[in-house]
Amino acid sequence: LEEAARSAPENTSVRFLLVKCALKSSQLDKARAGIEFLRKKGWQAEVLGPWEAEIAYLARDWETLATTLQRLDTTGAAPGALQGPLEFWLTPGKA
């Protein structure tokens, strides 16, 4: 994948796969950079938001996690799989 990214640096599909690989290997800075690249290329928040939330969670950045989940909830972009985590993180006093 790294070679594919070097040979076709504008290929967003390859970059998205690299984000997923970076997350699996706990390379959070690399994953963040990939998300930023995809955002600049016009990828929608409903696609990138869940990945941003995962990065924030893995980084234990609770403020960014809450902000990202709130944005997903407000815009209606949260996939069904995130409804439980949304409720947990965004409902005060419910743990």
The first five atom37 places (N, CA, C, CB, O) and aatype in JSON, in Angstrom:
{
  "aatype": [10, 6, 6, 0, 0, 1, 15, 0, 14, 6, 2, 16, 15, 19, 1, 13, 10, 10, 19, 11, 4, 0, 10, 11, 15, 15, 5, 10, 3, 11, 0, 1, 0, 7, 9, 6, 13, 10, 1, 11, 11, 7, 17, 5, 0, 6, 19, 10, 7, 14, 17, 6, 0, 6, 9, 0, 18, 10, 0, 1, 3, 17, 6, 16, 10, 0, 16, 16, 10, 5, 1, 10, 3, 16, 16, 7, 0, 0, 14, 7, 0, 10, 5, 7, 14, 10, 6, 13, 17, 10, 16, 14, 7, 11, 0],
  "atom_mask": [
    [1, 1, 1, 1, 1],
    [1, 1, 1, 1, 1],
    [1, 1, 1, 1, 1],
    [1, 1, 1, 1, 1],
    [1, 1, 1, 1, 1],
    [1, 1, 1, 1, 1],
    [1, 1, 1, 1, 1],
    [1, 1, 1, 1, 1],
    [1, 1, 1, 1, 1],
    [1, 1, 1, 1, 1],
    [1, 1, 1, 1, 1],
    [1, 1, 1, 1, 1],
    [1, 1, 1, 1, 1],
    [1, 1, 1, 1, 1],
    [1, 1, 1, 1, 1],
    [1, 1, 1, 1, 1],
    [1, 1, 1, 1, 1],
    [1, 1, 1, 1, 1],
    [1, 1, 1, 1, 1],
    [1, 1, 1, 1, 1],
    [1, 1, 1, 1, 1],
    [1, 1, 1, 1, 1],
    [1, 1, 1, 1, 1],
    [1, 1, 1, 1, 1],
    [1, 1, 1, 1, 1],
    [1, 1, 1, 1, 1],
    [1, 1, 1, 1, 1],
    [1, 1, 1, 1, 1],
    [1, 1, 1, 1, 1],
    [1, 1, 1, 1, 1],
    [1, 1, 1, 1, 1],
    [1, 1, 1, 1, 1],
    [1, 1, 1, 1, 1],
    [1, 1, 1, 0, 1],
    [1, 1, 1, 1, 1],
    [1, 1, 1, 1, 1],
    [1, 1, 1, 1, 1],
    [1, 1, 1, 1, 1],
    [1, 1, 1, 1, 1],
    [1, 1, 1, 1, 1],
    [1, 1, 1, 1, 1],
    [1, 1, 1, 0, 1],
    [1, 1, 1, 1, 1],
    [1, 1, 1, 1, 1],
    [1, 1, 1, 1, 1],
    [1, 1, 1, 1, 1],
    [1, 1, 1, 1, 1],
    [1, 1, 1, 1, 1],
    [1, 1, 1, 0, 1],
    [1, 1, 1, 1, 1],
    [1, 1, 1, 1, 1],
    [1, 1, 1, 1, 1],
    [1, 1, 1, 1, 1],
    [1, 1, 1, 1, 1],
    [1, 1, 1, 1, 1],
    [1, 1, 1, 1, 1],
    [1, 1, 1, 1, 1],
    [1, 1, 1, 1, 1],
    [1, 1, 1, 1, 1],
    [1, 1, 1, 1, 1],
    [1, 1, 1, 1, 1],
    [1, 1, 1, 1, 1],
    [1, 1, 1, 1, 1],
    [1, 1, 1, 1, 1],
    [1, 1, 1, 1, 1],
    [1, 1, 1, 1, 1],
    [1, 1, 1, 1, 1],
    [1, 1, 1, 1, 1],
    [1, 1, 1, 1, 1],
    [1, 1, 1, 1, 1],
    [1, 1, 1, 1, 1],
    [1, 1, 1, 1, 1],
    [1, 1, 1, 1, 1],
    [1, 1, 1, 1, 1],
    [1, 1, 1, 1, 1],
    [1, 1, 1, 0, 1],
    [1, 1, 1, 1, 1],
    [1, 1, 1, 1, 1],
    [1, 1, 1, 1, 1],
    [1, 1, 1, 0, 1],
    [1, 1, 1, 1, 1],
    [1, 1, 1, 1, 1],
    [1, 1, 1, 1, 1],
    [1, 1, 1, 0, 1],
    [1, 1, 1, 1, 1],
    [1, 1, 1, 1, 1],
    [1, 1, 1, 1, 1],
    [1, 1, 1, 1, 1],
    [1, 1, 1, 1, 1],
    [1, 1, 1, 1, 1],
    [1, 1, 1, 1, 1],
    [1, 1, 1, 1, 1],
    [1, 1, 1, 0, 1],
    [1, 1, 1, 1, 1],
    [1, 1, 1, 1, 1]
  ],
  "atom_positions": [
    [[0.82, -1.21, 0.0], [0.0, 0.0, 0.0], [0.85, 1.26, 0.0], [-0.92, 0.0, 1.2], [0.52, 2.24, -0.66]],
    [[1.95, 1.23, 0.74], [2.83, 2.39, 0.77], [3.37, 2.69, -0.63], [4.01, 2.17, 1.76], [3.44, 3.84, -1.05]],
    [[3.74, 1.63, -1.34], [4.24, 1.8, -2.71], [3.14, 2.35, -3.61], [4.78, 0.45, -3.27], [3.4, 3.21, -4.45]],
    [[1.92, 1.86, -3.44], [0.8, 2.37, -4.23], [0.57, 3.85, -3.94], [-0.48, 1.55, -3.93], [0.27, 4.62, -4.85]],
    [[0.7, 4.24, -2.69], [0.52, 5.65, -2.32], [1.61, 6.52, -2.93], [0.52, 5.81, -0.79], [1.36, 7.65, -3.34]],
    [[2.83, 5.99, -2.99], [3.92, 6.75, -3.6], [3.74, 6.88, -5.11], [5.27, 6.1, -3.3], [4.02, 7.92, -5.69]],
    [[3.26, 5.81, -5.74], [3.12, 5.85, -7.2], [1.87, 6.61, -7.65], [3.09, 4.44, -7.76], [1.82, 7.11, -8.77]],
    [[0.87, 6.69, -6.79], [-0.35, 7.43, -7.11], [-0.76, 8.24, -5.88], [-1.52, 6.45, -7.55], [-1.72, 7.89, -5.2]],
    [[-0.03, 9.32, -5.59], [-0.24, 10.05, -4.33], [-1.63, 10.68, -4.18], [0.78, 11.12, -4.22], [-2.03, 11.02, -3.06]],
    [[-2.36, 10.84, -5.25], [-3.69, 11.45, -5.16], [-4.8, 10.41, -5.06], [-3.93, 12.33, -6.37], [-5.97, 10.78, -5.0]],
    [[-4.46, 9.14, -5.03], [-5.45, 8.06, -4.98], [-6.05, 7.99, -3.57], [-4.81, 6.7, -5.38], [-5.41, 7.52, -2.63]],
    [[-7.28, 8.45, -3.45], [-7.91, 8.51, -2.14], [-8.28, 7.12, -1.6], [-9.15, 9.37, -2.2], [-8.3, 6.92, -0.39]],
    [[-8.56, 6.18, -2.47], [-8.88, 4.82, -2.0], [-7.69, 4.19, -1.3], [-9.33, 3.94, -3.17], [-7.83, 3.56, -0.25]],
    [[-6.51, 4.37, -1.88], [-5.29, 3.85, -1.26], [-5.06, 4.56, 0.07], [-4.07, 4.04, -2.19], [-4.7, 3.92, 1.06]],
    [[-5.26, 5.86, 0.11], [-5.06, 6.61, 1.35], [-6.03, 6.14, 2.44], [-5.24, 8.12, 1.11], [-5.66, 6.06, 3.61]],
    [[-7.26, 5.84, 2.05], [-8.24, 5.37, 3.02], [-7.8, 4.02, 3.6], [-9.64, 5.24, 2.36], [-7.91, 3.79, 4.8]],
    [[-7.31, 3.14, 2.75], [-6.8, 1.86, 3.23], [-5.61, 2.05, 4.17], [-6.4, 0.96, 2.06], [-5.47, 1.34, 5.16]],
    [[-4.77, 3.02, 3.85], [-3.62, 3.32, 4.71], [-4.07, 3.84, 6.08], [-2.71, 4.35, 4.04], [-3.44, 3.55, 7.1]],
    [[-5.16, 4.61, 6.11], [-5.71, 5.08, 7.38], [-6.12, 3.87, 8.22], [-6.93, 6.03, 7.15], [-5.81, 3.79, 9.41]],
    [[-6.83, 2.94, 7.6], [-7.28, 1.75, 8.32], [-6.1, 0.92, 8.84], [-8.16, 0.88, 7.42], [-6.12, 0.44, 9.97]],
    [[-5.07, 0.77, 8.01], [-3.87, 0.03, 8.42], [-3.14, 0.76, 9.55], [-2.91, -0.16, 7.22], [-2.66, 0.12, 10.49]],
    [[-3.07, 2.08, 9.46], [-2.41, 2.86, 10.5], [-3.13, 2.69, 11.84], [-2.37, 4.36, 10.11], [-2.49, 2.58, 12.88]],
    [[-4.45, 2.66, 11.81], [-5.21, 2.45, 13.04], [-4.94, 1.07, 13.62], [-6.7, 2.63, 12.78], [-4.75, 0.93, 14.83]],
    [[-4.91, 0.07, 12.77], [-4.66, -1.3, 13.24], [-3.29, -1.44, 13.89], [-4.78, -2.29, 12.08], [-3.1, -2.25, 14.8]],
    [[-2.34, -0.65, 13.42], [-0.98, -0.73, 13.97], [-0.67, 0.4, 14.96], [0.04, -0.71, 12.83], [0.49, 0.65, 15.29]],
    [[-1.72, 1.08, 15.42], [-1.61, 2.15, 16.42], [-0.71, 3.31, 15.98], [-1.08, 1.59, 17.7], [-0.07, 3.95, 16.82]],
    [[-0.67, 3.58, 14.7], [0.08, 4.73, 14.18], [-0.92, 5.89, 14.01], [0.79, 4.39, 12.81], [-1.34, 6.21, 12.9]],
    [[-1.26, 6.49, 15.13], [-2.35, 7.47, 15.15], [-2.01, 8.74, 14.39], [-2.7, 7.81, 16.56], [-2.89, 9.32, 13.75]],
    [[-0.77, 9.19, 14.45], [-0.4, 10.4, 13.69], [-0.55, 10.16, 12.19], [1.04, 10.81, 14.03], [-1.0, 11.04, 11.46]],
    [[-0.16, 8.99, 11.76], [-0.29, 8.63, 10.35], [-1.78, 8.56, 9.95], [0.41, 7.28, 10.06], [-2.16, 8.99, 8.86]],
    [[-2.6, 8.0, 10.83], [-4.04, 7.93, 10.57], [-4.64, 9.33, 10.49], [-4.74, 7.09, 11.66], [-5.45, 9.61, 9.61]],
    [[-4.25, 10.2, 11.42], [-4.75, 11.59, 11.4], [-4.37, 12.29, 10.1], [-4.2, 12.38, 12.6], [-5.19, 13.0, 9.51]],
    [[-3.13, 12.1, 9.68], [-2.67, 12.73, 8.43], [-3.47, 12.22, 7.25], [-1.16, 12.46, 8.21], [-3.81, 12.98, 6.34]],
    [[-3.78, 10.94, 7.25], [-4.59, 10.37, 6.17], [-6.0, 10.93, 6.15], [0.0, 0.0, 0.0], [-6.54, 11.23, 5.09]],
    [[-6.59, 11.08, 7.33], [-7.94, 11.67, 7.44], [-7.92, 13.1, 6.91], [-8.45, 11.64, 8.9], [-8.81, 13.51, 6.17]],
    [[-6.91, 13.86, 7.29], [-6.8, 15.25, 6.83], [-6.66, 15.31, 5.31], [-5.6, 15.95, 7.5], [-7.28, 16.15, 4.66]],
    [[-5.86, 14.42, 4.75], [-5.7, 14.34, 3.29], [-7.05, 14.08, 2.63], [-4.67, 13.23, 2.91], [-7.42, 14.74, 1.66]],
    [[-7.79, 13.11, 3.16], [-9.08, 12.76, 2.58], [-10.08, 13.91, 2.71], [-9.64, 11.5, 3.25], [-10.87, 14.16, 1.8]],
    [[-10.04, 14.61, 3.85], [-10.93, 15.76, 4.04], [-10.65, 16.83, 2.98], [-10.77, 16.36, 5.46], [-11.57, 17.4, 2.39]],
    [[-9.36, 17.1, 2.74], [-8.99, 18.09, 1.74], [-9.39, 17.66, 0.33], [-7.48, 18.34, 1.78], [-9.6, 18.5, -0.54]],
    [[-9.51, 16.36, 0.12], [-9.94, 15.84, -1.18], [-11.46, 15.78, -1.3], [-9.35, 14.45, -1.4], [-11.98, 15.32, -2.32]],
    [[-12.16, 16.25, -0.28], [-13.61, 16.35, -0.37], [-14.4, 15.19, 0.2], [0.0, 0.0, 0.0], [-15.61, 15.1, -0.03]],
    [[-13.75, 14.29, 0.92], [-14.5, 13.19, 1.52], [-15.45, 13.75, 2.57], [-13.54, 12.13, 2.14], [-15.12, 14.7, 3.29]],
    [[-16.61, 13.17, 2.66], [-17.68, 13.67, 3.53], [-17.46, 13.31, 5.0], [-19.01, 13.11, 3.06], [-16.83, 12.31, 5.33]],
    [[-17.98, 14.16, 5.85], [-17.86, 13.97, 7.3], [-18.48, 12.66, 7.76], [-18.5, 15.14, 8.05], [-17.98, 12.03, 8.69]],
    [[-19.56, 12.24, 7.12], [-20.2, 10.99, 7.54], [-19.33, 9.77, 7.28], [-21.54, 10.83, 6.84], [-19.51, 8.73, 7.91]],
    [[-18.39, 9.89, 6.36], [-17.44, 8.8, 6.11], [-16.25, 8.92, 7.05], [-16.95, 8.82, 4.63], [-15.81, 7.92, 7.63]],
    [[-15.73, 10.12, 7.22], [-14.52, 10.32, 8.02], [-14.78, 10.39, 9.52], [-13.84, 11.59, 7.58], [-13.91, 10.01, 10.31]],
    [[-15.94, 10.85, 9.92], [-16.24, 11.05, 11.34], [-16.04, 9.82, 12.21], [0.0, 0.0, 0.0], [-15.38, 9.93, 13.25]],
    [[-16.57, 8.67, 11.83], [-16.35, 7.49, 12.68], [-14.87, 7.13, 12.83], [-17.1, 6.31, 12.1], [-14.46, 6.66, 13.89]],
    [[-14.09, 7.35, 11.8], [-12.65, 7.07, 11.87], [-11.96, 8.09, 12.77], [-12.02, 7.08, 10.46], [-11.05, 7.75, 13.52]],
    [[-12.4, 9.35, 12.69], [-11.86, 10.38, 13.59], [-12.19, 10.04, 15.04], [-12.42, 11.77, 13.22], [-11.36, 10.23, 15.94]],
    [[-13.4, 9.54, 15.26], [-13.79, 9.15, 16.62], [-12.91, 8.0, 17.12], [-15.28, 8.74, 16.65], [-12.51, 7.99, 18.28]],
    [[-12.62, 7.05, 16.26], [-11.77, 5.94, 16.67], [-10.36, 6.41, 17.01], [-11.71, 4.88, 15.57], [-9.76, 5.96, 17.99]],
    [[-9.84, 7.32, 16.2], [-8.51, 7.88, 16.49], [-8.51, 8.57, 17.85], [-8.08, 8.88, 15.37], [-7.61, 8.36, 18.66]],
    [[-9.53, 9.39, 18.1], [-9.62, 10.09, 19.39], [-9.72, 9.1, 20.55], [-10.84, 11.05, 19.4], [-9.09, 9.29, 21.59]],
    [[-10.5, 8.05, 20.36], [-10.65, 7.04, 21.41], [-9.32, 6.35, 21.7], [-11.71, 6.0, 21.02], [-8.92, 6.22, 22.85]],
    [[-8.64, 5.92, 20.64], [-7.36, 5.23, 20.82], [-6.3, 6.15, 21.44], [-6.86, 4.7, 19.48], [-5.42, 5.69, 22.17]],
    [[-6.4, 7.45, 21.14], [-5.47, 8.42, 21.72], [-5.88, 8.84, 23.13], [-5.37, 9.65, 20.81], [-5.18, 9.6, 23.79]],
    [[-7.03, 8.35, 23.57], [-7.6, 8.72, 24.86], [-7.81, 10.23, 24.97], [-6.69, 8.23, 26.0], [-7.6, 10.84, 26.02]],
    [[-8.22, 10.8, 23.85], [-8.52, 12.23, 23.77], [-10.03, 12.38, 23.9], [-7.99, 12.86, 22.41], [-10.75, 12.5, 22.91]],
    [[-10.49, 12.36, 25.14], [-11.93, 12.3, 25.41], [-12.67, 13.55, 24.93], [-12.17, 12.11, 26.89], [-13.81, 13.45, 24.49]],
    [[-12.03, 14.69, 25.01], [-12.68, 15.92, 24.55], [-12.93, 15.87, 23.04], [-11.82, 17.16, 24.9], [-14.03, 16.19, 22.58]],
    [[-11.92, 15.47, 22.27], [-12.09, 15.36, 20.82], [-13.09, 14.27, 20.49], [-10.75, 15.07, 20.13], [-13.88, 14.41, 19.55]],
    [[-13.06, 13.17, 21.23], [-14.03, 12.1, 21.0], [-15.45, 12.61, 21.19], [-13.76, 10.91, 21.95], [-16.31, 12.39, 20.34]],
    [[-15.69, 13.3, 22.3], [-17.03, 13.82, 22.56], [-17.45, 14.82, 21.49], [-17.08, 14.48, 23.94], [-18.6, 14.8, 21.03]],
    [[-16.54, 15.7, 21.09], [-16.84, 16.69, 20.05], [-17.17, 16.02, 18.73], [-15.66, 17.66, 19.88], [-18.12, 16.4, 18.04]],
    [[-16.38, 15.03, 18.37], [-16.59, 14.32, 17.1], [-17.92, 13.57, 17.12], [-15.44, 13.33, 16.83], [-18.68, 13.62, 16.15]],
    [[-18.2, 12.89, 18.22], [-19.47, 12.16, 18.33], [-20.65, 13.13, 18.32], [-19.5, 11.3, 19.59], [-21.69, 12.84, 17.72]],
    [[-20.51, 14.27, 19.0], [-21.58, 15.26, 19.01], [-21.86, 15.76, 17.6], [-21.22, 16.45, 19.92], [-23.02, 15.9, 17.2]],
    [[-20.8, 16.02, 16.84], [-20.96, 16.47, 15.46], [-21.67, 15.41, 14.61], [-19.58, 16.81, 14.84], [-22.55, 15.73, 13.82]],
    [[-21.29, 14.16, 14.79], [-21.94, 13.07, 14.05], [-23.41, 12.97, 14.42], [-21.23, 11.74, 14.32], [-24.27, 12.77, 13.56]],
    [[-23.7, 13.12, 15.71], [-25.08, 13.03, 16.18], [-25.91, 14.19, 15.66], [-25.12, 12.99, 17.7], [-27.04, 14.0, 15.2]],
    [[-25.36, 15.39, 15.75], [-26.08, 16.6, 15.33], [-26.4, 16.59, 13.84], [-25.26, 17.84, 15.66], [-27.48, 17.0, 13.42]],
    [[-25.46, 16.11, 13.04], [-25.66, 16.1, 11.59], [-26.4, 14.87, 11.11], [-24.33, 16.19, 10.89], [-26.77, 14.79, 9.93]],
    [[-26.63, 13.91, 12.0], [-27.29, 12.68, 11.6], [-26.4, 11.76, 10.78], [0.0, 0.0, 0.0], [-26.88, 10.87, 10.09]],
    [[-25.09, 11.99, 10.87], [-24.14, 11.21, 10.06], [-23.62, 9.97, 10.78], [-22.98, 12.08, 9.67], [-22.83, 9.23, 10.21]],
    [[-24.06, 9.74, 12.01], [-23.55, 8.58, 12.75], [-24.18, 7.3, 12.24], [-23.83, 8.75, 14.26], [-25.4, 7.19, 12.15]],
    [[-23.34, 6.31, 11.89], [-23.9, 5.02, 11.47], [-24.54, 4.32, 12.66], [-22.79, 4.13, 10.85], [-24.24, 4.62, 13.81]],
    [[-25.42, 3.38, 12.37], [-26.13, 2.66, 13.41], [-25.22, 2.01, 14.44], [0.0, 0.0, 0.0], [-25.57, 1.94, 15.62]],
    [[-24.07, 1.55, 14.01], [-23.13, 0.89, 14.93], [-22.61, 1.84, 16.0], [-21.96, 0.31, 14.14], [-22.1, 1.38, 17.03]],
    [[-22.73, 3.13, 15.78], [-22.24, 4.1, 16.77], [-23.34, 4.61, 17.71], [-21.61, 5.27, 16.07], [-23.06, 5.45, 18.57]],
    [[-24.56, 4.13, 17.56], [-25.64, 4.65, 18.39], [-25.41, 4.37, 19.88], [-26.96, 4.06, 17.96], [-25.66, 5.24, 20.71]],
    [[-24.94, 3.18, 20.21], [-24.64, 2.85, 21.61], [-23.54, 3.73, 22.18], [0.0, 0.0, 0.0], [-23.72, 4.35, 23.23]],
    [[-22.38, 3.8, 21.5], [-21.33, 4.7, 21.99], [-21.77, 6.16, 22.06], [-20.11, 4.59, 21.1], [-21.39, 6.88, 22.98]],
    [[-22.57, 6.6, 21.09], [-23.07, 7.99, 21.13], [-23.86, 8.22, 22.41], [-23.94, 8.3, 19.9], [-23.66, 9.21, 23.11]],
    [[-24.76, 7.3, 22.7], [-25.58, 7.45, 23.89], [-24.71, 7.45, 25.15], [-26.63, 6.32, 23.97], [-24.92, 8.26, 26.05]],
    [[-23.74, 6.55, 25.21], [-22.86, 6.47, 26.38], [-22.07, 7.76, 26.57], [-21.9, 5.3, 26.24], [-22.03, 8.3, 27.67]],
    [[-21.44, 8.24, 25.51], [-20.55, 9.39, 25.62], [-21.28, 10.72, 25.72], [-19.61, 9.42, 24.46], [-20.75, 11.68, 26.28]],
    [[-22.48, 10.8, 25.18], [-23.16, 12.09, 25.11], [-24.27, 12.27, 26.13], [-23.72, 12.29, 23.74], [-24.85, 13.35, 26.22]],
    [[-24.59, 11.23, 26.9], [-25.63, 11.34, 27.91], [-24.96, 11.48, 29.28], [-26.59, 10.11, 27.88], [-24.42, 10.51, 29.8]],
    [[-25.0, 12.68, 29.85], [-24.33, 12.91, 31.14], [-24.92, 12.04, 32.25], [-24.42, 14.39, 31.53], [-26.13, 11.83, 32.32]],
    [[-24.06, 11.55, 33.12], [-24.5, 10.81, 34.29], [-25.03, 9.43, 34.02], [0.0, 0.0, 0.0], [-25.57, 8.79, 34.92]],
    [[-24.89, 8.94, 32.81], [-25.41, 7.61, 32.49], [-24.23, 6.71, 32.18], [-26.42, 7.66, 31.28], [-23.75, 6.66, 31.04]],
    [[-23.77, 6.01, 33.18], [-22.63, 5.1, 32.98], [-22.89, 3.79, 33.65], [-21.34, 5.72, 33.52], [-22.04, 2.89, 33.59]]
  ]
}
